[in-house]
Amino acid sequence: MFWNMNDASPMTPTHSAKPRVLFFSTIFPPFIADDERLLQHHYELSTIISSGISALARVVLELPRHDIAFVWFGSVYSGIIVWLARVFHKPSIIVVAGVDASKDREINYGIWLSPWKSRFVRYAFRNASCLLVVDPFLGREAIRLAEYDGKNITYLPFGFDPLVWTGTTAAREKIVLTVASCENEWRAKKKGVDKLIDAARALPEISFRLIGIHQQLLNRIKADIPRNMEVIPYVPRHELAAEYARAKVYCQPSFTEGLPNTLCEAMLSGCIPVGTIAGGIPTAIGTTGYLVEYRDQQGLVDALKRAIEAPESDGARARERIKSTFTVERREEGLRSAIDALLHRPESQR
């Protein structure tokens, strides 16, 4: 701290250091790394990417030295961290992105299916200073599942960089692309891989590329893969740009989603989107592509036919939607606004 020489009271201290943010997650996919990078521009960040008792022990040691806790996903960990934040009189933020606001027995998806884990998530949602949801659908689900008024919920979507996902002016191949990291059958069901396979079988004249099926799952389903579908177990994120630039159509036939990163990246790259009316998929696509009900298999097939024959200018419209609506600047400013507003609240209101 330093003494503000312009202040009428020279004994009033002013903090010169950046606010200190404790950034916590048990996993570290690219979209979480993106948030860490954005926050590092404005705050002194301490990042904990870990799980287990040792992770919580680090939180107990670190939280008193920080001004706010920033936690990715509603979970047992977030419930404990929100409780600790209240004990130490610190505000807390939870980012809600999908599995943490889901309870879908049909596909065995969502932390709320666990009676004991859901107790922690319910406490976290009700008592966090702020929930940042990446799609309005998740906010509604958080209110329904946690059974509270949701006054602490703020909608803040992901942001995507048009300089990274640039697309191409070259003519595209008549390929339907889907990127879906799936290690087991329930994850594949959640991503609609079964629907995509059936659609490929019904459209033998169109080429399909499916990226992200883990090898152990591929070994179990390869007999169902039609000849016009190429399955690629893994492509690093930085190489996906070339995949998006090659394909004319991107398909997201999911049972449920938050705000799908790969769909938005593909649209920003100029792919024409086809997706199910599920979660945040309509939020991303808007009026720039094709939306069908999840259980309407013929509707999905017809939409893919129309999209593959559509003018490539439709892909440019999809790019413009993501470029203008889901900006990195909007994400960055929203994160700053949420944190700064909490830091300036009276302690009793945090």
Secondary structure, DSSP 8 states (H G I E B T S, - for coil): -EE-TTSSSTT-EE--S--EEEEEES---HHHHHHHHHHHTTSEEEEEE--SHHHHHHHHHHGGGSSEEEEESSSHHHHHHHHHHHHTT--EEEEE-SGGG--BGGGTB-GGGSHHHHHHHHHHHHHSSEEEESSHHHHHHHHHHHTS--TTEEE----B-TTTS---SS--EEEEEEEEEESSHHHHHHTTHHHHHHHHHH-TTSEEEEEEE-HHHHHHHGGG--TTEEEES---GGGHHHHHHHEEEEEE--S--SS-HHHHHHHHTT-EEEEESSTTHHHHHTTSSEEE-TT-HHHHHHHHHHHHHS-THHHHHHHHHHHHHSBHHHHHHHHHHHHHHHHTS-GGG-
